[in-house]
Amino acid sequence: MLQDRLVKVVSFVLSLLDNTKKPILIIASSNAISLWEIEFSKRSKSVNVVTYKGNKDIRAAVIDSKYQVLLSSPDAIVEDMEMFDHKWELLVIDECQSPVFSTHFKEIRMLMADMRLLTVTGESVVCIFILFYVERVNNKKKQIKRETGQIGRTG
């Protein structure tokens, strides 16, 4: 199940990369990060995937480097929250029901992203919920209304 979830999410992430200018942030448990690294390396050799870890100076260098996908644990994100003030194309929270995420929920929620993908693992089924396409959908609706002159109309 874990492998199936990783394959699906990595495939989704790879499908976005040709049409995005902003990086993608994947937050996963420390144990799962190596599995994400392996899955990305199997699926694409050309994607620049960087893991956010090490001491504070190393992490600062990582965040300033060029990458398409950044992998991190929730603890590292929360510890360096001030460094994550830019907007992400996609924020993936792997196994969001995990206790480590509930302790950092307020902080992680403050991260800005065009899309958010939360993965939830059940005992017998893996569910992937895609949330917050809303920003894109609402922006597209407003754009269409502006273009068609429907803003301000009622009914």
N, C-alpha and C positions, 0 to 999 in steps of 0.2 A: 504494500500500500504506500509506504513512504516513497519508494522508487517511482511508482506510478504518479504520485503527486508532483514529485520533482520534475519528472519528464514533462508533464502538462504545463507546469508553471514556467519552466525554462523555455519550452517551445513558444509559449505566449510572449515571454519577454523578448525572445529573439525576433518574433514577428513585429514587435514594436520598434526595434532599433533602427531600421532604415528610415523611419519617418519621425524621428525625434531628435531634438537638440539637447534636451536635458537628460541628466543621468537617472538611473534607476537604482533605488535603494531596497535591498532585501535584508530584513531583520529576522534572524533565526537564532536558535540556541547555539551556544558555543560548540556543542557536540555535532550539530547539524551543518555548520558552516563548511566543513571539509566535504560533506556530501554534495553541497551546492557547487563547490569548486570543481569537483570531479564531474558532475553532470554538465556544467558549462563547458568544460574542456572536451568532453565526449561529443557534444552537440555542435560546437563551433570553435575553431582555433583562432579566428580573427577577432572575436569579441574581447574587449579589454575589461576583464573582471579583476577587481582588487578587493582584498580583504582588509578591513579596518581593524587592526589589532596592534599590539606592542605598547611601548611606553608612550607618554604624552607627546614627546617630540616626534617620534616615529608616526604616530597617528596624525599629528598636524601636517607632516609631510605628505602622508597618504591623502588627506582630504584636499590638499592643494594640487595634487597630481591630476593628470587626465585619465579618466576612466569612463566606461559606459555603464558598468554595473558595479555597485559597491555592496559588499557583504559585511554585515556587522552583527554583533550580539546586542541585545537590548541594554545591557549594562554599559557597554562602551558608548552607545548613543547618548544615554542619559548623562553619563559622566562628562561628555563633551558637547552637550546640547547647544552651546553658543556657536559651535562650528557648523551646525546643521541649519543655518538660517536661510538657505536658498531653497528654491522650489524644485521638486523632483518630478519627473515625468510619471513615475509609478513608484508607489511604496508598497512593498510586499511584506506582510507580517505572517511568517510561517508558524503554524500551530498557535494561533492567537489565543486559544483557550488555556494555554500553558500558564502556570502560576507566575512565572517570571514576567510575563507581559502584564498581568493584573497589577503587579506592584509598580510598574512603570507606565501605566495606562495614560495618566494625565500628560506626562512628558511626551510620549510617543504620539499622542493625539495632536500635539502642537506642530508636528512636522507637516510642512505644506507639500502637497502633491496634486497633480492633475487627476490621477486615479489612485485608488487604494484596492489592494487585493489581500483579503484575509483568508488564510487556509485554516481549516478546522479538520482535525482527525477524529473520527469516531471509532468505535470498537470494530464495526464490521463494514464501514463505508467511509470513503473519503469525500468530503464535500468541499468544493471550492466556491466561495462567494466573492463575486466581484462587486465592490461597493464604490460609491462616489464617482461613477461615470457622470454623476449628476452635474458636476461643474461643467464638463464638456457638453453635455446634452443641453443644459440651461443656456450656456453661452451660444450654442448653435441655434437654439430657438430664438434667442434675442436677435441674433444676426439675421435670421430669416425674416423676422418681423420687421426689422429696420429696413431690409432690402425690399420688402413688399409693402412697406408703408402701413403696417398693421399696428405699430406701437401707438397707444393712446386710443385705439378703437375699442368699443365695448361690443359684447355679444358675439 
